[in-house]
Amino acid sequence: MNNPKIAAIITCFYPKANELLPLIKSVSHQVEMIFLINNGGLPESITSEMKNGKIEILQPAQNLGTAGGYNIGSKRAWNEGYSHVLLLDQDSECAPDMVEQLARVENDLTFAGKKVAVVGPYYISKTNNMPAPFIQHEGYRIKRIYETSPVPKTSSNVRYTECSYVISSGSLINKTAWKTIGNKNEGLFLDFTDIEWGLRAQSLGYSCFGSFSARMFHIIGDEQVNFLGRKISLHSPLRHYYAFRNCVWLFKQDYIPIGTRANYLIKLAPKLLVYSWFSAEPFAQLRSMVRGIFDGILNRMGAFQK
């Protein structure tokens, strides 16, 4: 297997020390460099513990969201000669061999002639220890792929699956793919940035893959509730604003298959009801989601403007 030169990019916004420091500890031995993007609120108590030659803190003039943070981090990585970037959110934690497993899958699939856009790990929720499936769009349907699903193996006997996108945190992307597919969409700012990038990659002939041997522990939502036998992740009103706005914007993009666009759009109405009903602040949730729908229609993108 080729030895990739990997830089991790961690986007931060008012991080908690008990989440960020374990993440850094879990990944520092797996990569050559860590670029920490401070979108705001990185306390001195944290920065003093991270001063070593492997970590560099980048300070944007304003909050760029996860998309903008990953973009400035990747630009720095490519300029300094790294072959790959590993994107990370502040509340994730990597298994000890996660990066090695991701790189092995990418190497095997590239050798087999696949155009690999990204390889992502299998996510385990920190709150309930339950896995999150990889997602594959099939027309108007969504296929959820778990470790127990029948999936192929690479030449080195590693189980993987092709998927429509992978969650940003934990995703390993090589320089050629990034340069061809393009930067993360900063207009989306937060939600749907990984989905849009993965679907854009597919429209350009690239494929996204998930590895079942690479593991990441991740916080999924602020809280979860049971609804009709399914676990529903709840977020803040602001987070739901971005999700609804960006979903509507995504529907208007002609490089995304119509079945995929329709699938996301038709789920907005039931989500609006569920998120409002189960929230402790239903009117704030409803107001944010409706505002997101209208802003998406009017192409009011970027950071939320009051």
C-alpha positions as a Python dict, from the first residue, in 0.01 Angstrom:
ca = {
    (1, 'M'): (0, 0, 0),
    (2, 'N'): (124, 348, -85),
    (3, 'N'): (208, 570, 212),
    (4, 'P'): (-22, 874, 191),
    (5, 'K'): (77, 1202, 352),
    (6, 'I'): (-233, 1303, 547),
    (7, 'A'): (-331, 1629, 716),
    (8, 'A'): (-633, 1631, 947),
    (9, 'I'): (-863, 1936, 939),
    (10, 'I'): (-1075, 1994, 1250),
    (11, 'T'): (-1342, 2265, 1236),
    (12, 'C'): (-1429, 2418, 1575),
    (13, 'F'): (-1702, 2649, 1701),
    (14, 'Y'): (-1710, 2700, 2079),
    (15, 'P'): (-1580, 2344, 2138),
    (16, 'K'): (-1596, 2161, 2469),
    (17, 'A'): (-1257, 2059, 2602),
    (18, 'N'): (-1385, 1716, 2703),
    (19, 'E'): (-1480, 1649, 2339),
    (20, 'L'): (-1206, 1824, 2142),
    (21, 'L'): (-904, 1701, 2337),
    (22, 'P'): (-999, 1330, 2312),
    (23, 'L'): (-1047, 1377, 1937),
    (24, 'I'): (-701, 1528, 1898),
    (25, 'K'): (-548, 1251, 2108),
    (26, 'S'): (-725, 984, 1901),
    (27, 'V'): (-606, 1117, 1564),
    (28, 'S'): (-267, 1279, 1627),
    (29, 'H'): (-70, 953, 1593),
    (30, 'Q'): (-253, 867, 1270),
    (31, 'V'): (-173, 1178, 1062),
    (32, 'E'): (128, 1396, 985),
    (33, 'M'): (-37, 1730, 1065),
    (34, 'I'): (-350, 1876, 1223),
    (35, 'F'): (-497, 2206, 1105),
    (36, 'L'): (-744, 2332, 1365),
    (37, 'I'): (-990, 2585, 1222),
    (38, 'N'): (-1111, 2819, 1496),
    (39, 'N'): (-1448, 2949, 1377),
    (40, 'G'): (-1493, 3102, 1721),
    (41, 'G'): (-1477, 3029, 2090),
    (42, 'L'): (-1158, 2825, 2117),
    (43, 'P'): (-1058, 2894, 2480),
    (44, 'E'): (-701, 2953, 2591),
    (45, 'S'): (-727, 2658, 2829),
    (46, 'I'): (-752, 2434, 2523),
    (47, 'T'): (-493, 2604, 2304),
    (48, 'S'): (-230, 2585, 2579),
    (49, 'E'): (-264, 2206, 2586),
    (50, 'M'): (-228, 2174, 2210),
    (51, 'K'): (93, 2361, 2146),
    (52, 'N'): (314, 2112, 1968),
    (53, 'G'): (470, 2088, 1625),
    (54, 'K'): (190, 1877, 1479),
    (55, 'I'): (-98, 2121, 1543),
    (56, 'E'): (-148, 2456, 1375),
    (57, 'I'): (-445, 2677, 1459),
    (58, 'L'): (-591, 2877, 1170),
    (59, 'Q'): (-795, 3183, 1267),
    (60, 'P'): (-1052, 3296, 1004),
    (61, 'A'): (-1167, 3657, 1031),
    (62, 'Q'): (-1525, 3532, 1077),
    (63, 'N'): (-1719, 3210, 1127),
    (64, 'L'): (-1697, 3028, 792),
    (65, 'G'): (-1904, 2727, 894),
    (66, 'T'): (-1779, 2374, 842),
    (67, 'A'): (-1768, 2417, 464),
    (68, 'G'): (-1548, 2727, 470),
    (69, 'G'): (-1331, 2583, 745),
    (70, 'Y'): (-1262, 2267, 547),
    (71, 'N'): (-1185, 2476, 240),
    (72, 'I'): (-917, 2692, 401),
    (73, 'G'): (-771, 2387, 573),
    (74, 'S'): (-752, 2189, 250),
    (75, 'K'): (-594, 2481, 65),
    (76, 'R'): (-324, 2493, 329),
    (77, 'A'): (-274, 2116, 309),
    (78, 'W'): (-238, 2111, -71),
    (79, 'N'): (3, 2407, -63),
    (80, 'E'): (221, 2221, 188),
    (81, 'G'): (239, 1904, -17),
    (82, 'Y'): (-3, 1670, 159),
    (83, 'S'): (-164, 1398, -53),
    (84, 'H'): (-485, 1363, 150),
    (85, 'V'): (-704, 1550, 396),
    (86, 'L'): (-898, 1392, 679),
    (87, 'L'): (-1202, 1604, 769),
    (88, 'L'): (-1314, 1605, 1132),
    (89, 'D'): (-1583, 1767, 1348),
    (90, 'Q'): (-1502, 1873, 1702),
    (91, 'D'): (-1729, 1614, 1868),
    (92, 'S'): (-1594, 1304, 1689),
    (93, 'E'): (-1341, 1047, 1809),
    (94, 'C'): (-1135, 812, 1591),
    (95, 'A'): (-1063, 444, 1646),
    (96, 'P'): (-686, 382, 1682),
    (97, 'D'): (-653, 237, 1328),
    (98, 'M'): (-928, 436, 1154),
    (99, 'V'): (-703, 627, 913),
    (100, 'E'): (-503, 317, 822),
    (101, 'Q'): (-825, 132, 740),
    (102, 'L'): (-960, 420, 530),
    (103, 'A'): (-635, 445, 335),
    (104, 'R'): (-634, 69, 271),
    (105, 'V'): (-981, 78, 117),
    (106, 'E'): (-892, 377, -101),
    (107, 'N'): (-570, 213, -217),
    (108, 'D'): (-741, -117, -303),
    (109, 'L'): (-1028, 47, -492),
    (110, 'T'): (-799, 285, -680),
    (111, 'F'): (-580, -11, -783),
    (112, 'A'): (-897, -184, -906),
    (113, 'G'): (-969, 112, -1135),
    (114, 'K'): (-1232, 294, -927),
    (115, 'K'): (-1246, 675, -928),
    (116, 'V'): (-1257, 728, -552),
    (117, 'A'): (-1395, 1060, -431),
    (118, 'V'): (-1391, 985, -60),
    (119, 'V'): (-1379, 699, 189),
    (120, 'G'): (-1560, 735, 520),
    (121, 'P'): (-1575, 530, 843),
    (122, 'Y'): (-1861, 340, 1002),
    (123, 'Y'): (-2017, 571, 1263),
    (124, 'I'): (-2107, 463, 1613),
    (125, 'S'): (-2321, 701, 1820),
    (126, 'K'): (-2152, 816, 2140),
    (127, 'T'): (-2489, 850, 2313),
    (128, 'N'): (-2637, 501, 2258),
    (129, 'N'): (-2357, 298, 2093),
    (130, 'M'): (-2577, 235, 1788),
    (131, 'P'): (-2431, 239, 1435),
    (132, 'A'): (-2542, 483, 1166),
    (133, 'P'): (-2587, 327, 821),
    (134, 'F'): (-2421, 429, 498),
    (135, 'I'): (-2674, 579, 256),
    (136, 'Q'): (-2727, 483, -108),
    (137, 'H'): (-2989, 661, -320),
    (138, 'E'): (-3172, 433, -563),
    (139, 'G'): (-3414, 641, -767),
    (140, 'Y'): (-3680, 767, -528),
    (141, 'R'): (-3573, 526, -254),
    (142, 'I'): (-3300, 538, 10),
    (143, 'K'): (-3110, 220, 91),
    (144, 'R'): (-2954, 199, 437),
    (145, 'I'): (-2647, -21, 450),
    (146, 'Y'): (-2531, -166, 783),
    (147, 'E'): (-2241, -390, 878),
    (148, 'T'): (-2482, -685, 867),
    (149, 'S'): (-2581, -608, 506),
    (150, 'P'): (-2431, -817, 224),
    (151, 'V'): (-2139, -608, 95),
    (152, 'P'): (-1828, -675, -118),
    (153, 'K'): (-1467, -704, -4),
    (154, 'T'): (-1157, -540, -143),
    (155, 'S'): (-857, -736, -267),
    (156, 'S'): (-712, -724, 85),
    (157, 'N'): (-1033, -873, 230),
    (158, 'V'): (-1174, -547, 372),
    (159, 'R'): (-1552, -506, 370),
    (160, 'Y'): (-1680, -185, 214),
    (161, 'T'): (-1981, -42, 35),
    (162, 'E'): (-2042, 219, -231),
    (163, 'C'): (-2270, 498, -110),
    (164, 'S'): (-2409, 828, -231),
    (165, 'Y'): (-2210, 1032, 22),
    (166, 'V'): (-2038, 998, 358),
    (167, 'I'): (-2065, 1224, 660),
    (168, 'S'): (-1793, 1490, 653),
    (169, 'S'): (-1632, 1394, 982),
    (170, 'G'): (-1386, 1111, 929),
    (171, 'S'): (-1384, 1138, 551),
    (172, 'L'): (-1052, 1080, 375),
    (173, 'I'): (-1014, 1266, 43),
    (174, 'N'): (-717, 1263, -192),
    (175, 'K'): (-589, 1577, -360),
    (176, 'T'): (-677, 1476, -718),
    (177, 'A'): (-1039, 1406, -628),
    (178, 'W'): (-1072, 1730, -429),
    (179, 'K'): (-924, 1940, -707),
    (180, 'T'): (-1149, 1779, -969),
    (181, 'I'): (-1474, 1783, -772),
    (182, 'G'): (-1409, 2124, -615),
    (183, 'N'): (-1433, 2283, -272),
    (184, 'K'): (-1712, 2232, -25),
    (185, 'N'): (-2005, 2465, -99),
    (186, 'E'): (-1962, 2757, 143),
    (187, 'G'): (-2310, 2887, 64),
    (188, 'L'): (-2456, 2585, 244),
    (189, 'F'): (-2242, 2683, 545),
    (190, 'L'): (-2328, 2385, 765),
    (191, 'D'): (-2586, 2119, 680),
    (192, 'F'): (-2593, 1917, 357),
    (193, 'T'): (-2233, 2014, 269),
    (194, 'D'): (-2126, 1648, 273),
    (195, 'I'): (-2436, 1532, 84),
    (196, 'E'): (-2401, 1798, -186),
    (197, 'W'): (-2028, 1727, -231),
    (198, 'G'): (-2086, 1352, -260),
    (199, 'L'): (-2367, 1391, -513),
    (200, 'R'): (-2159, 1641, -709),
    (201, 'A'): (-1876, 1389, -714),
    (202, 'Q'): (-2110, 1125, -855),
    (203, 'S'): (-2222, 1361, -1131),
    (204, 'L'): (-1854, 1388, -1231),
    (205, 'G'): (-1800, 1013, -1247),
    (206, 'Y'): (-1652, 963, -901),
    (207, 'S'): (-1778, 727, -631),
    (208, 'C'): (-1805, 754, -253),
    (209, 'F'): (-1725, 456, -33),
    (210, 'G'): (-1774, 352, 328),
    (211, 'S'): (-1543, 118, 516),
    (212, 'F'): (-1680, -115, 785),
    (213, 'S'): (-1335, -176, 931),
    (214, 'A'): (-1274, 195, 994),
    (215, 'R'): (-1465, 313, 1302),
    (216, 'M'): (-1553, 657, 1433),
    (217, 'F'): (-1751, 757, 1741),
    (218, 'H'): (-1972, 1058, 1681),
    (219, 'I'): (-2247, 1262, 1848),
    (220, 'I'): (-2554, 1245, 1624),
    (221, 'G'): (-2801, 1521, 1709),
    (222, 'D'): (-2857, 1707, 2035),
    (223, 'E'): (-3102, 1438, 2147),
    (224, 'Q'): (-3295, 1146, 1998),
    (225, 'V'): (-3663, 1053, 2023),
    (226, 'N'): (-3862, 748, 1914),
    (227, 'F'): (-4119, 808, 1640),
    (228, 'L'): (-4305, 522, 1470),
    (229, 'G'): (-4031, 278, 1563),
    (230, 'R'): (-3745, 494, 1438),
    (231, 'K'): (-3485, 704, 1618),
    (232, 'I'): (-3516, 1071, 1519),
    (233, 'S'): (-3227, 1308, 1593),
    (234, 'L'): (-3328, 1654, 1713),
    (235, 'H'): (-3115, 1966, 1670),
    (236, 'S'): (-3136, 2332, 1763),
    (237, 'P'): (-3370, 2569, 1573),
    (238, 'L'): (-3068, 2724, 1396),
    (239, 'R'): (-2943, 2384, 1282),
    (240, 'H'): (-3288, 2300, 1147),
    (241, 'Y'): (-3295, 2633, 966),
    (242, 'Y'): (-2984, 2532, 771),
    (243, 'A'): (-3117, 2182, 707),
    (244, 'F'): (-3447, 2304, 562),
    (245, 'R'): (-3294, 2591, 364),
    (246, 'N'): (-3022, 2377, 213),
    (247, 'C'): (-3262, 2095, 130),
    (248, 'V'): (-3478, 2335, -71),
    (249, 'W'): (-3168, 2475, -244),
    (250, 'L'): (-3049, 2123, -325),
    (251, 'F'): (-3379, 2043, -495),
    (252, 'K'): (-3307, 2312, -755),
    (253, 'Q'): (-2967, 2172, -862),
    (254, 'D'): (-2992, 1986, -1192),
    (255, 'Y'): (-2673, 1781, -1143),
    (256, 'I'): (-2850, 1586, -868),
    (257, 'P'): (-3086, 1305, -981),
    (258, 'I'): (-3451, 1406, -964),
    (259, 'G'): (-3540, 1103, -752),
    (260, 'T'): (-3287, 1206, -488),
    (261, 'R'): (-3409, 1564, -488),
    (262, 'A'): (-3772, 1459, -459),
    (263, 'N'): (-3694, 1216, -176),
    (264, 'Y'): (-3543, 1493, 36),
    (265, 'L'): (-3812, 1748, -46),
    (266, 'I'): (-4117, 1533, 33),
    (267, 'K'): (-3977, 1458, 380),
    (268, 'L'): (-3975, 1824, 481),
    (269, 'A'): (-4343, 1834, 581),
    (270, 'P'): (-4333, 1537, 822),
    (271, 'K'): (-3998, 1655, 961),
    (272, 'L'): (-4144, 1999, 1026),
    (273, 'L'): (-4424, 1842, 1227),
    (274, 'V'): (-4204, 1596, 1418),
    (275, 'Y'): (-3930, 1845, 1504),
    (276, 'S'): (-4187, 2097, 1629),
    (277, 'W'): (-4393, 1843, 1823),
    (278, 'F'): (-4105, 1687, 2015),
    (279, 'S'): (-3912, 2007, 2078),
    (280, 'A'): (-3910, 2196, 2406),
    (281, 'E'): (-3938, 2516, 2199),
    (282, 'P'): (-4187, 2426, 1921),
    (283, 'F'): (-4258, 2779, 1799),
    (284, 'A'): (-3888, 2865, 1764),
    (285, 'Q'): (-3837, 2542, 1573),
    (286, 'L'): (-4133, 2607, 1344),
    (287, 'R'): (-4027, 2966, 1279),
    (288, 'S'): (-3670, 2861, 1192),
    (289, 'M'): (-3777, 2582, 957),
    (290, 'V'): (-4029, 2796, 770),
    (291, 'R'): (-3770, 3073, 739),
    (292, 'G'): (-3526, 2815, 602),
    (293, 'I'): (-3775, 2705, 334),
    (294, 'F'): (-3830, 3060, 212),
    (295, 'D'): (-3461, 3149, 219),
    (296, 'G'): (-3384, 2836, 19),
    (297, 'I'): (-3640, 2935, -243),
    (298, 'L'): (-3492, 3287, -260),
    (299, 'N'): (-3128, 3163, -262),
    (300, 'R'): (-3040, 3346, 59),
    (301, 'M'): (-2735, 3137, 139),
    (302, 'G'): (-2433, 3158, 369),
    (303, 'A'): (-2445, 3225, 741),
    (304, 'F'): (-2788, 3292, 892),
    (305, 'Q'): (-2881, 3659, 885),
    (306, 'K'): (-3123, 3785, 1149),
}
